[in-house]
């Protein structure tokens, strides 16, 4: 055999390189075969028979929807939302996440086949008894920052591969009408705008118009509005429904209509319909019932029944049921606490499109609960939920939800600064309004229009009081009447022509509501000819008076260059101004700009915080008021479970309220020590989100050894954080006391006096205790100096030492006695 010549070697080398290149192009990462979607399933079937890894998650888990033309166009337009090379970086980042997503689908398919959903592992989960099961023994007693984990789950699989979730394309912040929409409006008759198009404030979000609303995971009344139905599923399967299935669907739709009514909801009747539909084996009705039994919503609370339904539904791939099981494993209800299983079920639910599962995962990656803290992953999940929330926002903004902290409510009880409107004060407003007081009429109209302060939405009452105030020339009332006619309701017929008249009358009185309304109508060409110049002028006038809606629209115009020169800096300015007054869409737009580095330096943490703020304003936030109502009605345990669910979603208010309920001992759902552990855990989560009271309570728990070991140094650390970062007077006083006694800190009377003085300067309420503490400190310091000067008298002063008689806490006893004496003297003076 002849040896190959030089030319032969070169030919073999080229052939080898060609083979390597062909091999690289036909194989994806981790051995997953990337086949073009040609509609041919024979090759995939053959691969399945050969045991090749599949790129499809089981169908019952929910497939991510295919991109339609509008979504592809929106993805191509992302270049408008980035600056310089950020677009290329974002594309590379998304490509990396797609590869990681493929891996997590493969391993989840394997886990799903090995561990059927809805069945607990018998070797790790104890059979529940009548009492509440104990928490996992892995709860640390010496470190409040550790979670209720039985397994430390990181975001990797056994092979060490990243299990990052997918990233969708970034939805753009467009002008209220895209260029395509503007062309369509120019082609439509002017009369159609005047009659049929209501004024909407949520159209700034670029949601593809042809998006399938039957995808798994659309949000519903409390837990997400699932607009897909079993009827659609069966039609997609190509089979006809039986008579029983048609009846179940009819009953379910009737109940969901009552549940999702815009203004007047009938929850009790809705749940009766769900009960009837569930008896006919309706899947979505069972989802409502499962959470109804869990929370005690218009049904008797029955955690066992809820667990049974969750397991049954999760076994057929219900994302909502998977979210319910994730909560039960995470919170340790019915099952022993298992953060590992909670994470698995949350991932399944998020892949199925459940927004609350996505929100819970976003919070876990944001706070590092059970997983490593990853900002980009949290950003991905929170952006999905925030986009759905922003898409639901209307011009009225929806019902107002108070974030009521039970501890603060107790402190301000009896004053007019409480979160809820007192019944006597409401009656007084009614009295003034009936007497013709214009201001009282506007206040009542506003309360009934958007709700809040414990007042339910009532558009009939709102229209009555606005009309009465408008007759006396109120610009505010005229503006609100314009908003009601622009939107329409069961009380008011939608009419752009009538809305324009009211807005014009209001704007003539220099009212910002009327000016904003006119700006919106000129911007969209509703009832009038489209004129961006007039829109900009009215928005500017309203913005100067502090209108958050006008500031939002100015930001949109500058961002899109609609009628003005495109200027991202000014867009950020107006979005910031609007967000400072609480407009949810301003938060969303700012989050988009920070997430992509448009007009600002890209900041993942700021974007996550803004998206989190938007996500927490979804319709599920109404559960905060439900839990508050249950608590004051005496259903403490049902309120506790609902607060616990919201705490898992990342609501700081819910975390604080869970800890408060457990701390005050009004709930007997858990044992005494377990209650303290749970309270400490929720206080630690709330403190990490900036709660001053929670940080102070963490110091108290470590100081007294509640739910953990006594640790004066940790207590001093928490007190110092509350003092330096949040300027809490109680924390300053506690630091002074610890310096005085030398508990966890160096004993130093000078530092003790300094902290006492700081507490007095920070709060007027601290003056009396600080005065007593300084008197005691001066007395003890004087005795110490006297003993050093006159050593012979030390024995005499030793007999006067109160510690020998009352113990080390003698000063607290003395302060209590003095407080009682002052109270008695004050009472006697009042009697005279």
VEXMILUM-669126 format. One line per 10 residues: for each residue x, y, z of C-alpha. Coordinates in Angstrom, 2 decimals, always signed. Example, Ala and Ser with C-alpha at 12.3 -4.5 7.8 and 13.67 -1.06 7.14 Angstrom:
<rs>
+12.30,-4.50,+7.80; +13.67,-1.06,+7.14
</rs>
This chain:
<rs>
+0.00,+0.00,+0.00; +1.45,+3.33,-1.04; +1.77,+6.10,+1.53; -0.45,+9.13,+0.83; +1.19,+12.03,-0.89; +1.10,+15.60,+0.34; -1.94,+16.36,-1.86; -3.70,+13.28,-0.52; -3.12,+14.45,+3.05; -4.57,+17.86,+2.21
-7.64,+16.26,+0.62; -8.24,+14.03,+3.67; -7.88,+17.03,+6.01; -10.49,+19.01,+4.06; -12.83,+16.03,+4.06; -12.41,+15.59,+7.82; -13.18,+19.28,+8.49; -16.29,+19.08,+6.33; -17.53,+16.06,+8.30; -16.91,+17.83,+11.62
-18.76,+20.92,+10.40; -21.72,+18.87,+9.24; -21.84,+17.10,+12.60; -21.81,+20.40,+14.52; -24.62,+21.83,+12.42; -26.90,+18.86,+12.99; -26.54,+18.54,+16.76; -27.63,+21.00,+19.43; -26.43,+21.37,+22.99; -26.47,+18.43,+25.37
-27.08,+16.00,+22.52; -30.54,+17.34,+21.71; -31.26,+16.98,+18.00; -32.50,+20.23,+16.47; -34.75,+19.29,+13.57; -36.43,+21.79,+11.28; -40.17,+21.86,+11.75; -41.31,+20.39,+8.45; -44.44,+18.79,+9.75; -42.94,+15.31,+9.29
-43.37,+13.32,+12.50; -41.93,+10.05,+11.26; -38.38,+10.97,+12.12; -39.36,+12.06,+15.63; -41.24,+8.82,+16.17; -38.22,+6.83,+15.14; -36.03,+8.79,+17.54; -38.51,+8.16,+20.31; -38.40,+4.43,+19.63; -34.63,+4.50,+19.80
-34.70,+6.22,+23.19; -33.34,+9.54,+21.96; -33.98,+12.51,+24.28; -37.17,+14.30,+23.33; -37.49,+18.07,+23.14; -41.16,+18.03,+24.07; -42.50,+18.38,+27.61; -45.54,+16.13,+28.35; -48.68,+17.65,+26.86; -50.49,+17.83,+30.17
-47.86,+20.23,+31.49; -48.80,+22.87,+28.93; -46.87,+23.73,+25.78; -45.43,+27.21,+25.32; -47.58,+28.82,+22.61; -46.17,+29.15,+19.11; -45.37,+32.63,+17.96; -47.90,+34.16,+15.65; -47.12,+36.84,+13.06; -47.72,+39.70,+15.46
-45.37,+38.22,+18.06; -42.66,+37.68,+15.45; -43.08,+41.27,+14.29; -42.84,+42.51,+17.89; -39.65,+40.48,+18.38; -38.14,+41.96,+15.22; -39.02,+45.45,+16.44; -37.06,+45.01,+19.66; -34.27,+46.98,+18.09; -36.31,+50.12,+18.76
-36.11,+49.35,+22.46; -32.34,+49.00,+22.78; -29.32,+51.22,+22.40; -26.03,+50.40,+20.67; -24.90,+46.81,+21.14; -27.46,+45.99,+23.85; -29.69,+44.36,+21.26; -27.01,+41.85,+20.25; -26.31,+41.11,+23.90; -30.00,+40.58,+24.58
-30.27,+38.21,+21.60; -27.29,+36.19,+22.85; -28.77,+36.15,+26.36; -32.10,+34.84,+25.02; -30.29,+32.21,+22.92; -28.46,+30.96,+26.02; -31.75,+30.77,+27.93; -33.36,+28.79,+25.13; -30.58,+26.21,+25.40; -31.03,+26.04,+29.17
-34.79,+25.76,+28.73; -34.28,+22.70,+26.52; -32.31,+21.06,+29.30; -34.90,+21.77,+31.99; -37.65,+20.36,+29.78; -35.68,+17.14,+29.29; -34.96,+16.62,+32.97; -38.48,+17.60,+34.00; -39.88,+15.05,+31.56; -37.70,+12.43,+33.19
-38.73,+13.53,+36.71; -42.36,+13.60,+35.67; -42.19,+10.02,+34.44; -40.38,+8.81,+37.56; -42.46,+10.70,+40.16; -46.13,+11.04,+39.20; -47.53,+14.42,+40.16; -50.14,+14.32,+42.85; -48.49,+11.44,+44.75; -46.13,+12.11,+47.61
-43.04,+10.06,+48.23; -43.94,+7.66,+51.03; -40.42,+7.71,+52.43; -40.29,+11.49,+52.91; -43.86,+12.59,+53.60; -45.60,+11.60,+56.78; -49.26,+10.63,+56.69; -51.19,+13.62,+58.03; -53.17,+13.26,+61.22; -55.83,+15.40,+62.81
-53.30,+17.87,+64.12; -50.99,+19.96,+62.03; -47.85,+18.05,+61.04; -44.56,+19.29,+62.41; -42.21,+21.28,+60.29; -39.13,+19.71,+58.81; -36.47,+19.15,+61.43; -34.01,+20.95,+59.20; -35.33,+24.33,+60.30; -32.33,+26.01,+61.90
-32.79,+27.51,+65.30; -29.74,+29.72,+65.20; -30.07,+31.41,+61.86; -33.25,+33.24,+60.96; -32.18,+33.74,+57.36; -32.36,+30.04,+56.51; -35.55,+28.76,+54.99; -37.75,+25.75,+55.71; -35.66,+23.50,+53.47; -35.24,+19.79,+53.72
-33.08,+19.77,+50.59; -30.87,+22.57,+49.39; -32.01,+22.93,+45.80; -29.82,+24.91,+43.45; -30.73,+25.75,+39.89; -28.78,+22.85,+38.38; -29.51,+19.28,+37.49; -27.46,+16.26,+38.49; -25.02,+16.86,+35.69; -24.40,+20.39,+36.86
-26.23,+21.88,+33.91; -28.10,+25.14,+34.32; -31.85,+24.88,+34.59; -32.76,+28.45,+33.74; -36.31,+29.09,+32.54; -37.09,+30.40,+29.05; -37.12,+34.06,+28.18; -39.82,+35.43,+25.97; -39.39,+38.37,+23.67; -39.53,+41.78,+25.32
-42.91,+43.43,+24.71; -42.49,+46.96,+23.48; -43.92,+50.07,+25.03; -45.68,+51.60,+22.08; -47.67,+54.73,+21.67; -51.36,+54.29,+22.47; -51.81,+53.25,+18.85; -49.12,+51.58,+16.79; -48.41,+52.80,+13.30; -50.46,+49.93,+11.92
-53.32,+50.80,+14.21; -53.10,+54.45,+13.19; -53.43,+53.53,+9.53; -56.44,+51.38,+10.30; -58.08,+54.22,+12.20; -57.52,+56.61,+9.33; -59.35,+54.16,+7.07; -62.32,+53.77,+9.39; -65.26,+56.19,+9.32; -65.29,+58.93,+11.92
-68.74,+57.85,+13.14; -67.42,+54.46,+14.16; -64.93,+56.10,+16.52; -67.63,+58.22,+18.05; -69.89,+55.26,+18.78; -67.88,+52.14,+19.42; -64.37,+52.86,+20.67; -64.08,+53.54,+24.41; -61.22,+55.50,+25.85; -58.64,+53.06,+27.16
-55.58,+53.71,+29.25; -54.04,+50.28,+28.86; -53.31,+50.37,+25.13; -49.68,+51.31,+25.62; -48.79,+47.64,+26.02; -47.91,+45.86,+22.81; -50.05,+42.73,+23.08; -50.46,+40.89,+19.76; -54.10,+41.31,+18.68; -54.40,+37.72,+17.47
-53.00,+36.13,+20.61; -54.84,+32.94,+21.51; -56.79,+33.52,+24.68; -57.27,+29.83,+25.23; -53.66,+29.21,+26.23; -53.22,+27.52,+29.58; -52.59,+29.97,+32.38; -54.75,+33.04,+31.63; -55.54,+34.84,+34.86; -58.89,+34.59,+36.64
-60.72,+36.34,+39.44; -58.55,+35.47,+42.43; -56.03,+33.05,+41.05; -55.90,+33.98,+37.39; -58.57,+34.32,+34.75; -58.55,+31.10,+32.77; -60.50,+31.91,+29.64; -59.88,+28.55,+28.03; -62.59,+26.01,+28.68; -63.14,+22.32,+28.45
-65.36,+23.08,+25.46; -62.40,+24.50,+23.57; -60.18,+21.60,+24.65; -62.61,+19.02,+23.37; -63.10,+20.89,+20.12; -59.37,+20.93,+19.67; -59.33,+17.19,+20.26; -61.84,+16.84,+17.43; -64.59,+15.08,+19.38; -68.11,+16.11,+20.23
-69.15,+16.83,+23.80; -71.61,+14.59,+25.55; -74.78,+16.01,+27.02; -73.31,+15.84,+30.52; -70.17,+17.73,+29.45; -72.25,+20.41,+27.75; -74.30,+20.87,+30.91; -71.15,+21.04,+33.05; -69.67,+23.66,+30.73; -72.88,+25.70,+30.76
-73.04,+25.71,+34.57; -69.35,+26.52,+34.85; -69.58,+29.44,+32.42; -72.52,+30.84,+34.39; -70.48,+30.68,+37.61; -67.40,+32.21,+36.02; -69.50,+35.05,+34.63; -70.71,+35.84,+38.14; -67.16,+35.57,+39.46; -65.56,+37.79,+36.83
-68.24,+40.47,+36.64; -66.63,+43.87,+36.30; -68.71,+45.71,+38.86; -71.07,+43.47,+40.82; -69.72,+40.03,+41.73; -71.84,+37.19,+43.14; -69.31,+34.89,+44.74; -71.71,+32.65,+46.67; -73.86,+31.91,+43.64; -70.73,+31.39,+41.55
-69.39,+28.73,+43.92; -72.74,+26.95,+43.92; -72.41,+26.69,+40.15; -68.85,+25.41,+40.50; -70.06,+22.73,+42.92; -72.67,+21.56,+40.43; -70.16,+21.60,+37.56; -67.57,+19.68,+39.59; -70.12,+16.93,+40.24; -70.16,+16.56,+36.45
-66.35,+16.24,+36.50; -65.59,+19.73,+35.15; -61.85,+20.33,+35.53; -61.80,+24.10,+35.90; -64.68,+24.09,+38.34; -62.63,+21.73,+40.50; -59.74,+24.23,+40.37; -61.98,+26.93,+41.82; -63.27,+24.54,+44.48; -59.77,+23.39,+45.45
-58.67,+26.92,+46.26; -62.07,+27.67,+47.79; -61.60,+24.79,+50.25; -58.01,+25.86,+50.90; -58.83,+29.49,+51.68; -62.35,+29.05,+53.04; -63.73,+31.29,+50.28; -67.52,+30.91,+50.48; -66.91,+27.27,+51.35; -65.99,+25.67,+54.70
-62.21,+25.53,+54.95; -61.08,+21.95,+54.36; -57.37,+21.53,+53.69; -57.68,+17.77,+53.25; -60.35,+18.17,+50.58; -58.26,+20.83,+48.86; -55.24,+18.52,+48.86; -57.28,+15.70,+47.34; -58.48,+17.95,+44.52; -55.01,+19.41,+43.93
-53.50,+15.94,+43.57; -56.27,+14.80,+41.26; -55.94,+17.87,+39.03; -52.13,+17.94,+39.07; -52.06,+14.36,+37.83; -53.74,+15.56,+34.63; -51.44,+18.57,+34.28; -53.39,+21.48,+35.80; -50.92,+24.38,+36.33; -53.18,+25.92,+39.01
-53.25,+22.66,+40.96; -49.47,+22.41,+40.68; -49.28,+25.94,+42.12; -51.56,+24.85,+44.98; -49.40,+21.82,+45.80; -46.27,+23.99,+45.61; -47.76,+26.30,+48.24; -48.71,+23.42,+50.52; -45.24,+21.90,+50.37; -43.55,+25.26,+50.83
-45.72,+26.36,+53.75; -45.84,+22.94,+55.38; -49.62,+22.62,+55.26; -50.90,+19.03,+55.32; -47.47,+17.84,+54.11; -44.14,+18.33,+55.82; -42.33,+21.36,+54.51; -40.28,+20.56,+51.41; -38.80,+23.43,+49.43; -37.44,+20.95,+46.87
-40.87,+19.63,+45.95; -42.32,+23.11,+46.10; -39.74,+24.23,+43.55; -40.57,+21.31,+41.23; -44.30,+22.01,+41.29; -43.72,+25.75,+40.84; -41.58,+25.05,+37.79; -44.26,+22.81,+36.30; -46.93,+25.43,+36.97; -44.81,+28.21,+35.48
-44.13,+26.14,+32.36; -47.89,+25.66,+32.06; -48.38,+29.43,+32.03; -49.78,+29.93,+35.54; -48.95,+33.57,+36.43; -48.94,+32.99,+40.18; -46.40,+30.18,+39.81; -44.27,+32.48,+37.67; -44.62,+35.19,+40.31; -43.62,+32.82,+43.13
-40.59,+31.62,+41.16; -39.63,+35.20,+40.41; -39.67,+35.99,+44.11; -37.63,+32.89,+44.97; -34.90,+33.82,+42.49; -35.11,+37.46,+43.62; -34.72,+36.63,+47.32; -32.68,+33.43,+46.99; -35.22,+31.15,+48.67; -34.35,+27.51,+48.04
-32.28,+28.53,+45.00; -29.34,+30.77,+44.29; -30.32,+34.39,+43.89; -30.34,+35.15,+40.15; -31.51,+38.57,+39.04; -31.87,+37.73,+35.35; -34.03,+34.69,+36.05; -36.23,+36.69,+38.43; -36.51,+39.36,+35.75; -37.74,+36.80,+33.22
-40.54,+35.54,+35.46; -41.65,+38.89,+36.84; -41.76,+40.43,+33.35; -44.18,+37.69,+32.18; -46.59,+38.41,+35.04; -46.22,+42.20,+34.86; -47.08,+42.18,+31.16; -50.36,+40.36,+31.88; -51.18,+42.77,+34.70; -50.43,+45.85,+32.63
-52.61,+44.54,+29.82; -55.62,+44.46,+32.17; -55.31,+48.07,+33.38; -58.21,+50.32,+32.36; -58.59,+54.07,+32.43; -60.22,+53.94,+35.86; -57.36,+51.78,+37.13; -59.67,+49.16,+38.63; -60.59,+48.80,+42.29; -58.25,+50.27,+44.87
-56.61,+47.65,+47.10; -55.34,+48.78,+50.51; -52.14,+47.21,+51.74; -53.09,+47.09,+55.40; -50.51,+46.02,+57.98; -52.32,+44.62,+60.98; -49.68,+45.88,+63.37; -49.91,+49.46,+62.06; -53.70,+49.25,+62.04; -53.62,+48.40,+65.74
-51.35,+51.36,+66.51; -53.55,+53.93,+64.73; -56.85,+52.46,+65.93; -59.22,+55.20,+67.00; -57.64,+57.89,+64.82; -58.71,+59.22,+61.42; -55.42,+58.15,+59.84; -56.41,+54.50,+59.54; -56.42,+52.63,+56.24; -60.21,+52.18,+56.30
-62.88,+54.85,+56.42; -64.82,+54.93,+59.66; -68.56,+54.34,+59.30; -69.33,+57.49,+61.27; -67.10,+59.56,+58.99; -68.74,+58.04,+55.90; -72.17,+58.92,+57.28; -70.95,+62.44,+57.95; -69.86,+62.77,+54.31; -73.31,+61.59,+53.22
-74.90,+64.17,+55.51; -72.78,+66.99,+54.04; -73.37,+65.83,+50.46; -77.14,+65.74,+50.97; -76.91,+69.29,+52.31; -75.28,+70.41,+49.06; -71.59,+70.39,+50.03; -69.78,+70.14,+46.68; -66.51,+68.82,+48.12; -68.29,+66.04,+50.02
-70.16,+65.09,+46.84; -66.91,+64.79,+44.88; -65.27,+62.76,+47.67; -68.17,+60.31,+47.83; -68.34,+60.08,+44.03; -64.63,+59.26,+43.88; -64.93,+56.63,+46.62; -67.84,+54.89,+44.93; -66.20,+55.16,+41.49; -62.93,+53.44,+42.28
-63.49,+51.93,+45.72; -60.98,+52.00,+48.56; -60.96,+52.85,+52.25; -63.30,+49.91,+52.80; -65.95,+51.30,+50.41; -67.22,+48.97,+47.66; -67.45,+50.15,+44.05; -70.93,+51.46,+43.25; -71.15,+53.29,+39.93; -74.80,+54.16,+40.45
-73.96,+56.11,+43.60; -70.84,+57.56,+41.95; -72.83,+58.84,+38.97; -75.43,+60.36,+41.29; -72.92,+62.34,+43.34; -70.83,+63.39,+40.33; -73.95,+64.62,+38.53; -75.06,+66.58,+41.58; -71.62,+68.17,+41.99; -71.39,+68.88,+38.24
-74.65,+70.85,+38.37; -72.97,+73.21,+40.82; -69.96,+73.59,+38.49; -67.37,+71.16,+39.89; -64.57,+70.63,+37.36; -63.57,+67.37,+39.06; -67.09,+65.99,+38.83; -67.35,+66.95,+35.15; -64.06,+65.20,+34.45; -65.15,+62.01,+36.21
-68.45,+62.01,+34.31; -66.39,+62.18,+31.13; -64.37,+59.14,+32.27; -67.52,+57.18,+33.09; -69.04,+57.89,+29.67; -65.77,+57.09,+27.90; -65.58,+53.65,+29.50; -69.20,+52.73,+29.90; -70.73,+50.65,+32.69; -74.05,+49.02,+33.62
-75.16,+52.47,+34.76; -73.69,+54.68,+32.02; -73.85,+54.06,+28.28; -70.50,+54.36,+26.51; -70.43,+57.46,+24.33; -67.32,+59.26,+23.09; -69.43,+62.25,+22.05; -70.88,+62.72,+25.56; -67.49,+62.06,+27.13; -65.90,+64.75,+24.96
-68.53,+67.29,+26.05; -67.90,+66.60,+29.74; -64.11,+66.67,+29.27; -64.38,+69.99,+27.43; -66.46,+71.57,+30.21; -64.01,+70.28,+32.81; -60.96,+71.49,+30.86; -62.54,+74.94,+30.49; -62.38,+75.13,+34.28; -58.65,+74.27,+34.10
-59.24,+70.86,+35.67; -56.53,+68.30,+35.00; -58.99,+65.39,+34.64; -60.77,+67.10,+31.76; -57.48,+68.17,+30.19; -56.16,+64.61,+30.31; -59.40,+63.25,+28.88; -59.31,+65.69,+25.96; -55.68,+64.80,+25.35; -56.56,+61.10,+25.15
-59.42,+61.74,+22.72; -57.32,+63.93,+20.43; -54.46,+61.45,+20.61; -56.64,+58.50,+19.59; -59.08,+60.37,+17.39; -62.11,+59.34,+19.46; -65.12,+61.50,+18.73; -62.87,+64.15,+17.19; -60.28,+64.41,+14.45; -56.93,+63.07,+15.53
-54.50,+65.85,+16.49; -51.28,+64.99,+18.34; -50.40,+68.66,+18.78; -53.59,+69.36,+20.73; -53.10,+66.13,+22.66; -49.59,+67.17,+23.65; -50.82,+70.62,+24.72; -53.58,+69.24,+26.95; -51.28,+66.61,+28.44; -48.72,+69.30,+29.26
-51.34,+71.48,+30.99; -52.57,+68.53,+33.03; -49.07,+67.36,+33.87; -48.22,+70.77,+35.32; -51.09,+70.20,+37.76; -49.76,+66.79,+38.78; -51.94,+64.48,+36.65; -50.35,+61.04,+36.70; -52.24,+59.97,+33.57; -51.01,+62.98,+31.63
-47.44,+62.40,+32.77; -47.72,+58.79,+31.61; -48.99,+59.80,+28.17; -46.27,+62.42,+27.77; -43.70,+59.77,+28.56; -45.21,+57.50,+25.90; -45.22,+60.29,+23.30; -41.56,+61.12,+23.95; -40.63,+57.45,+23.94; -42.33,+56.71,+20.62
-41.71,+60.11,+19.02; -45.44,+60.49,+18.48; -46.07,+64.16,+17.64; -42.80,+65.18,+19.32; -39.13,+64.52,+18.88; -38.17,+61.12,+20.27; -36.37,+61.64,+23.58; -35.76,+58.71,+25.93; -34.46,+60.96,+28.70; -37.69,+62.94,+28.82
-39.66,+59.68,+28.62; -37.85,+58.44,+31.73; -38.51,+61.77,+33.44; -42.27,+61.65,+32.90; -42.54,+57.94,+33.67; -40.70,+58.58,+36.93; -43.03,+61.46,+37.83; -46.07,+59.30,+37.13; -44.70,+56.32,+39.06; -44.00,+58.47,+42.11
-47.75,+58.98,+42.31; -48.43,+55.26,+41.94; -49.46,+54.71,+38.30; -49.02,+51.02,+37.56; -48.28,+51.52,+33.84; -45.57,+54.03,+34.68; -43.89,+51.38,+36.82; -44.17,+48.93,+33.95; -42.71,+51.31,+31.39; -39.82,+52.24,+33.67
-39.16,+48.57,+34.28; -38.97,+47.95,+30.53; -36.50,+50.77,+30.07; -34.30,+49.66,+32.96; -34.45,+46.04,+31.77; -33.20,+46.96,+28.30; -31.05,+49.99,+29.09; -33.13,+52.41,+27.05; -32.58,+56.00,+28.14; -30.89,+54.76,+31.32
-28.07,+52.43,+32.26; -29.32,+48.87,+32.33; -30.05,+47.81,+35.90; -31.45,+44.35,+36.47; -32.24,+44.84,+40.17; -34.16,+48.06,+39.55; -36.08,+46.41,+36.72; -36.98,+43.43,+38.91; -38.23,+45.67,+41.71; -40.37,+47.66,+39.28
-41.78,+44.56,+37.59; -42.46,+43.06,+41.03; -44.39,+46.19,+41.95; -46.53,+45.79,+38.84; -47.06,+42.05,+39.36; -48.30,+42.65,+42.90; -51.04,+44.93,+41.55; -52.79,+42.13,+39.68; -56.35,+41.13,+40.45; -55.07,+38.51,+42.89
-54.07,+41.41,+45.18; -57.77,+41.59,+46.10; -57.03,+38.60,+48.33; -55.30,+41.04,+50.70; -58.62,+42.69,+51.44; -60.35,+39.30,+51.67; -57.84,+38.13,+54.28; -58.21,+41.41,+56.19; -62.00,+41.02,+56.22; -61.72,+37.40,+57.43
-59.34,+38.43,+60.21; -61.72,+41.06,+61.58; -64.68,+38.70,+61.25; -62.90,+36.30,+63.62; -61.82,+33.72,+61.02; -58.18,+34.03,+62.01; -56.99,+30.68,+60.67; -58.58,+31.18,+57.25; -57.09,+34.67,+57.07; -53.73,+33.21,+58.09
-53.73,+30.68,+55.23; -54.60,+33.33,+52.67; -51.89,+35.65,+53.98; -49.44,+32.73,+53.87; -50.28,+32.12,+50.21; -49.69,+35.79,+49.36; -46.47,+35.72,+51.39; -45.19,+32.93,+49.12; -45.83,+35.24,+46.16; -43.55,+37.85,+47.71
-46.02,+40.34,+49.22; -44.17,+42.05,+52.06; -47.48,+43.14,+53.63; -48.67,+39.53,+53.73; -45.38,+38.36,+55.25; -45.65,+41.00,+57.96; -49.27,+40.08,+58.68; -48.51,+36.34,+58.88; -45.74,+37.08,+61.36; -48.00,+39.44,+63.35
-50.81,+36.88,+63.63; -48.38,+34.21,+64.77; -46.53,+36.59,+67.08; -49.67,+37.77,+68.87; -50.75,+34.18,+69.54; -54.29,+34.55,+68.18; -53.87,+31.47,+65.98; -53.54,+27.95,+67.36; -52.85,+26.23,+64.06; -49.30,+25.28,+65.06
-47.44,+24.40,+68.24; -45.94,+27.16,+70.34; -42.31,+26.73,+69.27; -43.25,+26.10,+65.64; -45.35,+29.28,+65.71; -42.32,+31.25,+66.84; -40.16,+29.69,+64.15; -42.66,+30.54,+61.44; -43.06,+34.08,+62.74; -39.29,+34.57,+62.73
-39.08,+33.24,+59.17; -41.76,+35.64,+57.91; -40.23,+38.55,+59.82; -36.87,+37.80,+58.17; -38.45,+37.79,+54.68; -40.35,+41.01,+55.35; -37.25,+42.66,+56.82; -35.26,+41.82,+53.69; -37.87,+43.79,+51.74; -37.46,+46.87,+53.90
-40.00,+46.46,+56.71; -38.81,+48.45,+59.73; -41.11,+46.73,+62.18; -40.02,+43.30,+60.94; -36.36,+44.20,+61.38; -37.07,+45.37,+64.92; -38.95,+42.18,+65.74; -36.07,+40.08,+64.45; -33.89,+41.80,+67.01; -36.45,+41.05,+69.71
-36.67,+37.37,+68.74; -32.90,+36.95,+68.96; -32.71,+38.96,+72.19; -35.35,+36.88,+74.00; -34.63,+33.58,+72.21; -38.04,+33.18,+70.55; -37.94,+30.50,+67.88; -34.15,+30.52,+68.06; -31.33,+30.61,+70.61; -30.61,+33.76,+72.60
-28.08,+35.73,+70.59; -27.37,+39.26,+71.80; -24.91,+39.97,+69.00; -27.46,+39.10,+66.31; -30.07,+41.16,+68.14; -27.71,+44.14,+68.22; -27.01,+43.69,+64.49; -30.71,+43.87,+63.64; -31.27,+46.83,+65.95; -28.35,+48.64,+64.35
-29.75,+48.01,+60.84; -33.15,+49.35,+61.91; -31.45,+52.35,+63.48; -29.07,+53.28,+60.67; -31.13,+52.37,+57.61; -34.65,+53.11,+58.81; -34.09,+55.56,+61.70; -36.25,+53.64,+64.14; -36.41,+55.22,+67.59; -37.17,+51.94,+69.38
-34.08,+50.33,+67.85; -31.95,+53.28,+69.01; -33.35,+52.98,+72.52; -32.62,+49.23,+72.55; -29.03,+49.83,+71.43; -28.62,+52.32,+74.24; -29.89,+49.78,+76.75; -27.57,+47.06,+75.40; -24.57,+49.41,+75.63; -25.62,+50.28,+79.18
-25.80,+46.61,+80.21; -23.00,+45.32,+77.97; -25.26,+42.78,+76.26; -23.77,+41.82,+72.91; -22.04,+45.20,+72.77; -19.25,+46.89,+74.65; -20.48,+48.29,+77.96; -20.17,+52.04,+77.58; -22.39,+54.58,+79.36; -21.33,+57.33,+76.94
-22.53,+55.35,+73.89; -25.65,+54.40,+75.82; -26.43,+58.08,+76.44; -25.76,+58.87,+72.79; -28.29,+56.31,+71.57; -30.85,+57.42,+74.17; -30.50,+61.00,+72.94; -30.85,+59.90,+69.31; -34.07,+58.07,+70.15; -35.50,+61.19,+71.82
-34.59,+63.34,+68.81; -36.16,+60.87,+66.38; -39.55,+60.44,+68.05; -41.60,+62.51,+70.45; -43.06,+59.33,+71.90; -39.58,+58.36,+73.14; -39.14,+61.44,+75.36; -40.64,+59.96,+78.52; -38.83,+56.57,+78.45; -35.58,+58.28,+77.42
-35.87,+60.74,+80.32; -36.36,+57.90,+82.79; -33.47,+55.94,+81.25; -31.15,+58.95,+81.45; -32.11,+59.58,+85.09; -31.34,+55.97,+85.92; -28.11,+56.10,+83.93; -27.00,+59.28,+85.70; -27.84,+57.79,+89.10; -25.87,+54.59,+88.45
-22.96,+56.49,+86.94; -22.86,+58.76,+90.00; -22.88,+55.76,+92.36; -20.05,+54.17,+90.42; -17.91,+57.32,+90.66; -18.71,+57.70,+94.39; -17.70,+54.07,+95.08; -14.39,+54.62,+93.36; -13.71,+57.77,+95.40; -14.96,+56.42,+98.73
-14.16,+52.74,+98.82; -15.23,+52.42,+102.45; -18.82,+53.32,+101.60; -19.17,+50.63,+98.95; -20.70,+48.20,+101.44; -23.41,+50.68,+102.36; -24.29,+51.31,+98.73; -24.23,+47.57,+98.11; -27.22,+47.24,+100.42; -29.03,+49.78,+98.24
-28.36,+47.88,+95.02; -31.82,+47.15,+93.45; -30.37,+44.26,+91.43; -30.00,+42.27,+94.63; -33.72,+42.57,+95.34; -35.48,+42.83,+91.95; -33.01,+41.23,+89.54; -31.34,+42.66,+86.47; -34.67,+43.90,+85.05; -35.40,+46.11,+88.06
-35.45,+49.25,+85.90; -38.31,+47.88,+83.82; -40.32,+47.22,+86.98; -39.59,+50.72,+88.22; -40.62,+52.26,+84.90; -43.88,+50.28,+84.94; -44.69,+51.42,+88.47; -43.96,+55.05,+87.60; -46.12,+54.81,+84.47; -49.02,+53.44,+86.53
-48.62,+56.23,+89.09; -48.59,+58.91,+86.39; -51.70,+57.34,+84.87; -53.52,+57.39,+88.21; -52.56,+61.03,+88.81; -53.74,+62.00,+85.34; -57.05,+60.21,+85.86; -57.61,+61.91,+89.23; -56.94,+65.33,+87.72; -59.48,+64.64,+84.98
-62.05,+63.59,+87.60; -61.74,+66.99,+89.29
</rs>
